[in-house]
């Protein structure tokens, strides 16, 4: 089995806020991430596809096609946007990195299967250089 990855980058703003809680409780749990005026991150997304190389191309997936797919279906939807207000697939969800990576999986997995015999193995989403989540499609 071969694992091949593509990294993409985007910038986005969000705030962590549970509408069921008071402002005080949100500040206690989320700290500065509950800032009423939002805050931003420089995100890095690493998409890993697994599979066996095609005997004709030697590719598990064409990385140029994968990059275009990621940019079209994810990056263009979130880059320089407010995740809470501007991104339809995040509507009604807390805009945590954990929820964001699950939403990305739901978008990317079927798109990857449509262009490759490989399948999505994992997504790693860096919110900061030291904070990231990794998701393998398990609910």
C-alpha positions in Angstrom: 0.0 0.0 0.0 1.3 3.5 -0.9 0.4 6.6 0.9 0.7 9.9 -1.0 0.0 13.4 0.4 -0.7 16.9 -0.9 -0.4 20.0 1.3 -2.5 23.1 0.7 -2.8 26.3 2.7 -5.6 28.8 3.6 -6.4 31.6 5.9 -9.6 31.9 7.8 -11.3 33.6 10.7 -13.6 32.0 13.3 -14.7 32.2 16.8 -15.5 29.4 19.2 -18.9 30.1 20.8 -21.6 27.8 22.1 -24.9 29.7 21.8 -26.3 27.6 24.6 -23.8 29.1 27.1 -23.5 32.5 28.6 -20.7 34.8 27.4 -18.9 34.1 30.7 -19.0 30.3 30.2 -17.8 30.7 26.6 -14.9 32.9 27.8 -14.1 30.4 30.5 -14.0 27.4 28.1 -12.7 28.9 24.9 -10.6 31.8 26.3 -9.5 34.3 23.6 -10.9 32.0 20.9 -14.3 33.2 22.0 -13.4 36.8 21.1 -16.6 38.6 20.0 -14.6 40.1 17.1 -13.3 36.8 15.8 -9.7 35.7 15.3 -7.8 34.1 12.5 -5.4 31.2 11.6 -3.1 30.3 8.8 -4.2 26.7 8.2 -2.3 23.9 6.5 -4.3 20.9 5.2 -2.5 17.7 4.4 -4.6 15.2 2.4 -3.3 11.6 2.2 -4.6 9.1 -0.3 -3.8 5.4 -0.1 -3.8 2.8 -2.8 -1.8 0.8 -5.2 -0.1 2.5 -8.1 -1.9 2.3 -11.5 0.3 0.0 -13.7 0.0 2.5 -16.7 0.9 5.7 -14.8 2.6 4.6 -11.7 0.3 6.9 -9.7 -1.9 6.2 -6.8 -3.5 9.5 -7.7 -2.4 12.3 -10.0 -1.2 15.0 -7.6 -2.1 17.8 -10.0 -5.7 16.5 -10.1 -5.7 16.1 -6.3 -4.5 19.7 -5.8 -7.1 21.0 -8.2 -9.8 19.0 -6.4 -8.7 20.2 -2.9 -8.5 23.8 -4.1 -11.9 23.7 -5.9 -13.9 21.9 -3.3 -12.3 23.1 0.0 -9.7 25.9 -0.2 -11.8 28.2 -2.5 -14.7 27.7 -0.1 -12.8 28.7 3.1 -9.8 30.8 2.2 -10.1 34.4 3.5 -13.6 33.6 4.9 -15.2 33.7 8.3 -15.9 30.0 9.0 -18.9 30.9 11.2 -20.6 33.2 8.7 -19.4 32.6 5.2 -19.0 28.8 4.8 -22.3 27.0 4.1 -21.1 23.6 5.1 -20.1 24.9 8.6 -23.6 26.4 9.2 -25.0 25.4 12.6 -21.7 23.9 13.8 -19.1 25.1 16.2 -16.2 26.1 14.0 -13.6 24.0 15.8 -10.7 22.5 13.9 -12.1 19.1 14.7 -15.5 19.9 13.1 -13.8 21.5 10.2 -11.7 18.5 9.4 -14.7 16.2 9.5 -16.6 18.5 7.1 -13.6 18.4 4.7 -13.6 14.6 4.8 -17.2 14.5 3.8 -16.5 16.7 0.9 -13.2 15.2 -0.3 -13.7 11.4 0.1 -16.3 11.0 -2.7 -14.4 13.4 -4.9 -11.2 11.4 -4.6 -12.9 8.2 -5.3 -14.3 9.7 -8.5 -10.8 10.4 -9.9 -8.6 7.7 -8.5 -8.6 4.0 -7.6 -7.1 5.1 -4.3 -9.1 6.3 -1.4 -8.8 9.0 1.2 -6.7 7.8 4.1 -6.3 10.8 6.4 -6.6 14.5 6.7 -4.3 16.5 8.9 -5.3 20.1 9.6 -2.8 22.5 11.2 -4.4 25.4 13.0 -1.0 26.6 14.2 2.4 25.1 13.8 1.9 23.3 17.1 -1.8 22.6 17.1 -3.4 20.2 14.6 -5.9 17.5 14.2 -5.7 14.3 12.2 -8.8 12.4 11.0 -9.1 9.0 9.4 -12.9 9.1 8.6 -13.9 7.2 11.7 -17.1 8.5 13.3 
